[in-house]
Amino acid sequence: MKKAITLLLALAMIFALAACDANAPGSAAEVTRENLKVGMVHISELGDQGFTFNHDQGARKMIADLGLSMDQYIPKFNVSPADITATKAAIVELIDAGCQIIFATSFGYNVAMTESAREFPNIIFCHATGFDAHSAGLSNLHNYFAKIHQARYLAGIAAGLKTENNRLGYVAAHPFSEVISGYTAFYLGALSVNPDVTMDVIYINSWGDARLEREAAEALIARGVDVLSQHSDGIAPALAAQDAGIWHVGYNNDMSTVAPDASLLSPRIDWGVYMTFAVQSLLDGNPLPVDWGTGIETGAAFLSPLNTAVAAPGTQEAIDKAFQEILDGKMIFSGALVDNDGNPAQITNFAGDVIFTFTDENSYFVESDVYSAPSFNAILKGINIIS
Amino acid sequence: MSKPGVKTSHAGTPFVWIVKRDSVSRKQAYLVRAAAILGALMLGAALFLAMGHNPIMIYRDMLTGSLGRTLARTETVRIAIPLLVTALGIGLAFKMRFWNIGAEGQIIMGATAASYFALFSGVPGPYLLFVMFFAAIAAGGLWGLIPAVFKSKWNTNETLFTLMLNYIALEFVRYLQFGPWRDPRLRGFPSIAMFDQAARLPRVFGVHIGWIFALILVAIVYIYMKKTRHGYEITVVGESIPTARYAGINVGRVFLRTMFLSGAICGLTGFLIVSGANFTLSEMVTGGVGFTAITVAWLSRLNPAVMIIFSLFIAMLQRGANAVQTTFRIPSSAADILIGFILFFILGCEFFLNYKLVFRKKVK
């Protein structure tokens, strides 16, 4: 009898919990400066001093630019993109906490963001580095990025001028177009001032993991590179370069404080440029573009100050010159680029079909044009994928 | 090092030893449990005070954040579903004292089998979910069967065996995710494609239909354990293997049969997660459910009906902890510490309800 009662009670409890209609949380009430809440899903914590720190800086800049209070910015840290249930739960919690607009920082949130956008049509979803918005057909799902390849190209100039043995190393996250576009731009920047330069790349198959980043950096150093760069979220490669007495080009954050003798400069993204624009648009009732990506012309992509104590003489002048060329319309991915087999380099699309071939000197590929996320994914001659 | 001839007062007597209690009245037991939860909440309160927050406000927000709003309630139920189903599966094995720590792996294999049919089979829409359902059950069951075969043939240690099988299953999914199942549409990014609409479970009252599966399964497991010969055999094997043998029970067969069922139910969890919540497979498909469910099973003393309550309780804690992380901006680790306190106190008090410590008496 007692068991039966327990069972009944438990059934009643779960039914009471489940038997409520769950439609339309996040109602279509008008968004005002007062009731505005901005949610943000972060992949890591501020302590990474890299990607998450930088994205958080963008949010803070947006709050300051728009004169909002910090209570109106609700961040969620350490949300693993691979854990889709957890990501969706984090998004639901942000909506539950009153957020009308949600930013997610990492590519791997694509599934959770697209699903949530479908489920909550009154909430604005802005997904950094993703490319689903273009084809999702959802008016509340947006992708944003910066033309970071421009800043990486400029940073590559500093590396190309500094290297003494013409060997660069690159700690890369995933074998994925965003990463390939980035290191290729870096390499082309170096090549533009140093035609003998080559680059070794090691993938860590993670966006950020201090141990993996360190191991990859040390493996590259052991191979003899003398300038190291990275597309990974942390500072471990900078520290490895500092310890080994070689030079380093960072990402996301100015790394000259943690590696003062190694750090030349860092290509950076100012996420605040987009976040301010997006939140202001929401307040003004203006629709957001499906894809948004600007570069050095708006400051969305920029360089940390050159560490002149370390950099080769003439570096700043060379960077400034190239900066102006980009403003004047120079394309980073241009010319008769060839792959490691000596064939014209080719860019492929999702399905693996070739969408662009660098046939001659006049070829150029407009990066981050249709999709804000980078598309360039050819492996050029001179770039050696180690693992 | 005592000198010969000099008698030490406590030679051979340990300082403290553990003695099984005779019995504790039901009322006493509930009082002790209530005190344990209160103790955990107070310790948590001290932690939040030290962090400069008002603990009462935090606890209030945990409640409203897990039960107070429709969205919160549906989330809580959604977290509870895989916990409940997995606890039911593990409970079967635990009842016969077969320590199945391998629910994670069984969930993963179930999820993987279901995902295979969702992604690659081309089974027509109306039948797809049924095929996924049975594929998940079969895969989870077979994965659970492996340690049972080794246990009944060679008497291997099932705790280690099931634990190790988790890592094999995990690495298998990683291999699929980074290799053959990588979605080509993602320009090289290692993740698996999303399921079509036909491979997704419908919703009832705002939560995927898995909650109905779970409740039906509670009834089935309850009847199976209490009213069938199989359930009786499981209990006898759990009490004493020699007794079971003496009574003519084929112990090996009970191991095999029960572990298949245990794994199959965990495999069902995998199906519910991929088709009800995630709509894709990833290396973190389980979200640790296979381990948390052990706590649920244990707190419920393997009683299927009580598992409903404790799976909801743990789901409330997780959901509430996440909610206060958002509203109070406390790090997620602080909320996790609170969950740890509560579980530690509850499990600790179960120990003290069954055993007492007897200290060495001073010899005059």
Interface residues (C-beta under 8 A of the other chain):
Chain A: K3 T6 L7 L9 A10 L11 M13 I14 L17 A18 A19 C20 D21 A22 N23 P25 I74 K76 F77 N78 S80 A82 D83 I84 T85 A86 K88 A89 A90 V92 E93 L94 I95 D96 A97 F107 G108 N110 V111 T114 E115 F131 H174 P175 F176 S177 E178 I180 N205 F350 A351 G352 S375 N377
Chain B: G65 L67 R69 T70 L71 A72 R73 T74 E75 T76 V77 I79 A80 F178 P184 R185 L186 R187 G188 F189 P190 S191 M194 V204 F205 G206 V207 W211 L215 V218 Y222 I273 A277 N278 F279 T280 S282 E283 M284 G287 N303 A305 V306 I308 I309 L312 R319 N322 A323 Q325 T326 T327 P331 S332
